Amino acid sequence: MNASQLPLGIKLRDDARFDNFHGDRNAEAASRLKIICDQPETVPVVVICGDSDTGKSHLLQAVCHYAEGRSRAAVCISIAELEPFGPEALMGLEGADMICLDDLDRVVGQPAWEEAIFHLYNRVHDQGGLLIVSVSEVPSALGFCLPDLRSRLGHGLTIQLGIYRDDDRLRILMARAEQRGLVIGDDVATFIMRRAPRRLGDLLAILDTLDENSLQAQRRLTIPFVKSVMGW
């Protein structure tokens, strides 16, 4: 079964856009990617590298939002979504102007998948599209068994994302709260930051919990309220 026969594609988060990819640490990387979206013919492939908590998925979805806003066809698919259907599920994806594949690491070292991705790369290139993939490390550090695929990915544009610093995590927390209409005072934000896990995803999950409980209780976010909800 190929892509044209499958209901594929991540449902894009409305908040996963370039204009709300907050934090200074990876701002330049996001800007470079946005420029490429306006000039896709300048590179054959873009490889976004970074830890699982650096915003790779956000940027892939931002690409799709940006492309669709300019009347271009775009699709964002997690490799995990394709795995049950096998490598042939990649057939037909080249019909989009921009194809974003998230978590390519999942199939590194699997010959059939690597060959399918290699052929997808060639089809996208032949049709003048842009392939963007996310991985944990630069292509040369990954255990590809197909040298041609490693070479192709290595000759594209590599964008490296870094782990967020605390000031960036705080900025992202405050911006996400503002989007939700939540008012978080500096004292409450500092309290949350001191007790929250360092992973950004965990921090934002805490915000989700506080938002839900705040709405249910019709309470504003105070330190005592945060303590009661989170059990801190």
C-alpha positions as a printed NumPy array, in Angstrom:
array([[  0.   ,   0.   ,   0.   ],
       [  1.483,   3.376,  -0.99 ],
       [  1.053,   6.906,   0.304],
       [ -1.749,   7.734,  -2.139],
       [ -3.834,   4.931,  -0.62 ],
       [ -3.225,   5.825,   3.03 ],
       [ -4.782,   8.504,   5.24 ],
       [ -1.302,   9.792,   6.077],
       [ -0.055,  13.03 ,   7.495],
       [  0.217,  14.426,  10.983],
       [ -2.655,  16.697,  11.964],
       [ -0.804,  19.976,  12.167],
       [ -0.859,  21.748,  15.507],
       [ -2.114,  25.26 ,  14.985],
       [  0.579,  26.608,  17.313],
       [  3.43 ,  24.883,  15.435],
       [  4.432,  27.825,  13.262],
       [  7.559,  29.83 ,  12.62 ],
       [  6.216,  32.906,  14.394],
       [  5.786,  31.058,  17.678],
       [  8.977,  29.039,  17.642],
       [ 10.246,  30.892,  20.674],
       [ 13.658,  30.996,  22.3  ],
       [ 16.957,  32.482,  21.158],
       [ 18.904,  29.21 ,  21.126],
       [ 17.408,  27.918,  17.877],
       [ 16.018,  31.128,  16.399],
       [ 18.706,  31.338,  13.717],
       [ 18.077,  27.734,  12.68 ],
       [ 14.373,  28.463,  12.273],
       [ 15.151,  31.563,  10.204],
       [ 17.411,  29.568,   7.877],
       [ 14.711,  26.955,   7.378],
       [ 12.105,  29.598,   6.595],
       [ 14.396,  31.117,   3.961],
       [ 14.808,  27.698,   2.34 ],
       [ 11.024,  27.357,   2.17 ],
       [ 11.005,  30.459,  -0.042],
       [ 13.902,  29.164,  -2.156],
       [ 13.453,  25.354,  -2.197],
       [ 15.395,  24.988,  -5.424],
       [ 18.64 ,  26.014,  -3.69 ],
       [ 19.123,  22.724,  -1.806],
       [ 18.211,  19.097,  -2.58 ],
       [ 17.344,  18.153,   0.992],
       [ 17.281,  19.681,   4.477],
       [ 18.327,  17.592,   7.482],
       [ 17.233,  18.912,  10.879],
       [ 19.358,  17.413,  13.656],
       [ 18.88 ,  17.584,  17.385],
       [ 17.775,  15.975,  20.61 ],
       [ 14.164,  14.874,  21.012],
       [ 13.428,  18.025,  23.005],
       [ 14.727,  20.689,  20.633],
       [ 11.672,  21.43 ,  18.505],
       [ 12.315,  19.351,  15.378],
       [  8.667,  18.317,  15.013],
       [  7.532,  21.906,  15.594],
       [  9.719,  23.105,  12.731],
       [  8.561,  20.388,  10.329],
       [  4.953,  21.33 ,  10.99 ],
       [  5.839,  25.014,  10.68 ],
       [  7.19 ,  24.281,   7.199],
       [  3.842,  22.772,   6.213],
       [  1.847,  25.702,   7.605],
       [  4.152,  28.123,   5.809],
       [  3.929,  26.213,   2.515],
       [  0.162,  25.906,   2.643],
       [ -0.096,  29.633,   3.295],
       [  1.657,  30.103,  -0.046],
       [ -0.598,  27.664,  -1.919],
       [  1.983,  24.882,  -1.993],
       [  1.175,  21.265,  -1.251],
       [  2.966,  19.996,   1.842],
       [  2.832,  16.896,   3.992],
       [  4.365,  16.08 ,   7.371],
       [  4.605,  12.419,   8.301],
       [  6.237,  10.641,  11.209],
       [  8.167,   7.529,  10.217],
       [  6.377,   5.813,  13.118],
       [  3.127,   6.384,  11.22 ],
       [  4.516,   4.65 ,   8.128],
       [  6.302,   1.695,   9.733],
       [  3.255,  -0.629,   9.958],
       [  2.766,  -0.343,   6.188],
       [  6.368,  -0.964,   5.152],
       [  8.778,   1.016,   2.955],
       [  6.416,   1.004,  -0.032],
       [  4.257,   3.499,   1.869],
       [  6.743,   6.158,   0.732],
       [  5.559,   5.782,  -2.862],
       [  3.609,   8.786,  -4.072],
       [  4.827,  11.289,  -1.495],
       [  6.809,  13.096,  -4.188],
       [  3.525,  14.539,  -5.428],
       [  3.743,  17.237,  -2.736],
       [  5.933,  20.331,  -3.089],
       [  7.397,  19.818,   0.383],
       [  7.697,  16.473,   2.124],
       [  8.645,  16.42 ,   5.815],
       [  9.653,  13.104,   7.381],
       [  9.959,  13.14 ,  11.158],
       [ 12.15 ,  10.755,  13.194],
       [ 14.036,   9.188,  10.304],
       [ 16.286,   7.541,  12.929],
       [ 13.655,   4.858,  13.436],
       [ 14.591,   3.112,  10.189],
       [ 18.334,   3.79 ,  10.025],
       [ 20.133,   0.491,   9.524],
       [ 17.15 ,  -1.159,   7.825],
       [ 18.163,  -1.787,   4.199],
       [ 14.665,  -1.867,   2.688],
       [ 13.675,   1.411,   4.332],
       [ 16.942,   3.109,   3.479],
       [ 16.602,   2.132,  -0.171],
       [ 13.014,   3.405,  -0.246],
       [ 14.071,   6.741,   1.267],
       [ 16.928,   6.979,  -1.226],
       [ 14.527,   6.484,  -4.135],
       [ 12.083,   8.982,  -2.608],
       [ 14.915,  11.504,  -2.429],
       [ 15.607,  10.995,  -6.138],
       [ 11.943,  11.284,  -7.119],
       [ 11.484,  14.471,  -5.088],
       [ 14.651,  15.939,  -6.599],
       [ 13.549,  15.053, -10.149],
       [ 10.19 ,  16.759,  -9.605],
       [ 11.687,  19.898,  -8.127],
       [ 10.26 ,  19.366,  -4.648],
       [ 11.941,  19.707,  -1.263],
       [ 12.541,  16.857,   1.158],
       [ 13.054,  17.767,   4.823],
       [ 13.893,  15.099,   7.394],
       [ 14.593,  15.113,  11.12 ],
       [ 17.195,  12.942,  12.82 ],
       [ 18.945,  12.909,  16.175],
       [ 22.472,  13.387,  14.817],
       [ 24.24 ,  14.579,  11.674],
       [ 23.997,  11.987,   8.851],
       [ 27.685,  11.05 ,   9.076],
       [ 27.198,   9.961,  12.708],
       [ 24.21 ,   7.731,  12.026],
       [ 24.55 ,   4.054,  11.222],
       [ 23.268,   4.049,   7.652],
       [ 23.926,   0.814,   5.779],
       [ 23.33 ,   2.441,   2.378],
       [ 26.315,   4.707,   1.599],
       [ 24.44 ,   6.499,  -1.206],
       [ 21.702,   7.625,   1.191],
       [ 24.202,   8.845,   3.76 ],
       [ 26.   ,  10.729,   0.988],
       [ 22.805,  12.354,  -0.327],
       [ 21.702,  13.51 ,   3.111],
       [ 25.207,  14.7  ,   3.929],
       [ 25.31 ,  16.928,   0.85 ],
       [ 22.1  ,  18.718,   1.731],
       [ 21.65 ,  21.553,   4.194],
       [ 22.123,  20.396,   7.783],
       [ 20.449,  22.48 ,  10.482],
       [ 21.599,  21.687,  14.006],
       [ 19.298,  22.439,  16.955],
       [ 20.6  ,  22.844,  20.488],
       [ 19.147,  21.996,  23.896],
       [ 17.184,  24.911,  25.297],
       [ 18.713,  26.963,  28.076],
       [ 16.663,  27.937,  31.115],
       [ 15.997,  31.466,  29.858],
       [ 14.627,  30.049,  26.606],
       [ 12.475,  27.531,  28.487],
       [ 11.06 ,  30.356,  30.585],
       [ 10.338,  32.455,  27.489],
       [  8.596,  29.536,  25.798],
       [  6.56 ,  28.831,  28.935],
       [  5.385,  32.446,  29.17 ],
       [  4.606,  32.678,  25.444],
       [  2.618,  29.431,  25.451],
       [  0.692,  30.591,  28.529],
       [ -0.124,  33.89 ,  26.818],
       [ -1.449,  32.023,  23.768],
       [ -3.785,  30.134,  26.081],
       [ -4.957,  33.288,  27.811],
       [ -3.26 ,  32.266,  31.056],
       [ -1.757,  34.939,  33.249],
       [  1.428,  33.756,  34.969],
       [  3.196,  36.151,  37.28 ],
       [  6.979,  36.159,  37.497],
       [  6.859,  34.544,  40.929],
       [  4.655,  31.694,  39.701],
       [  6.766,  31.163,  36.582],
       [  9.944,  31.02 ,  38.672],
       [  8.301,  28.553,  41.051],
       [  7.278,  26.279,  38.172],
       [ 10.708,  26.461,  36.556],
       [ 12.459,  25.47 ,  39.775],
       [ 10.363,  22.339,  40.185],
       [  9.627,  21.26 ,  36.624],
       [ 11.76 ,  18.652,  34.825],
       [ 14.319,  20.123,  32.45 ],
       [ 12.734,  18.668,  29.32 ],
       [ 10.704,  21.29 ,  27.484],
       [  8.028,  18.75 ,  26.638],
       [  7.526,  17.963,  30.33 ],
       [  7.382,  21.66 ,  31.177],
       [  4.675,  22.303,  28.577],
       [  2.751,  19.239,  29.765],
       [  2.671,  20.845,  33.226],
       [  1.259,  23.989,  31.638],
       [ -1.461,  21.888,  29.985],
       [ -2.381,  20.399,  33.361],
       [ -2.462,  23.801,  35.051],
       [ -4.556,  25.283,  32.254],
       [ -7.133,  22.507,  32.476],
       [ -7.379,  22.702,  36.262],
       [ -7.507,  26.487,  36.231],
       [-10.48 ,  26.406,  33.862],
       [-12.294,  23.765,  35.901],
       [-11.732,  25.52 ,  39.211],
       [-12.114,  29.021,  37.782],
       [ -8.922,  29.939,  39.615],
       [ -6.01 ,  32.042,  38.515],
       [ -2.522,  30.606,  38.727],
       [ -0.971,  31.298,  42.098],
       [  1.814,  29.441,  43.855],
       [ -0.602,  27.751,  46.335],
       [ -2.866,  26.685,  43.441],
       [  0.064,  25.305,  41.441],
       [  1.252,  23.426,  44.536],
       [ -2.174,  21.861,  45.066],
       [ -2.561,  20.794,  41.434],
       [  0.954,  19.422,  40.96 ],
       [  1.42 ,  18.007,  44.438],
       [  4.63 ,  19.952,  44.977]])
